[in-house]
């Protein structure tokens, strides 16, 4: 296990509970199945929502929300997948679904009203998006 996964696993083990975690008026729901999965999550601001689901082994998800009314949903099913989301601003939506193994997805949103949806199926897919400003939309599907 890498140092990064060890740190995230330790943090998760010390803070994870079965019910949603409320930070002010923000909500984080984390569900993990399998083994050696890791999550890093930071929320600041108001009314942010994050839902994470990981099933398999060796999956990692790192997520940051700074602002208000941002929403993130990440689902990973398989092994050794990596997902990263960063939202700065308000009313941004990010969704990542990865199946298979060794997939990497990274998205950054700066501004307001941006939306990105990523679906990767198979093995070894990689994608990265950056949205600056307002009203941007990105959809990526890979097999």
ABEGO torsion letter per residue (X at the ends): XBAAAAAAAAAAAAABBABBBBBEABBBBBBBBEBGBBBBBBBBEBGBBBBBBBBEBGBBBBBBBBEBGBBBBBBBBEBGBBBBBBBBEBGBBBBBBBBEBGBBBBBBBBEBGBBBBBBBBEBGBBBBBBBBEBGBBBBBBBX
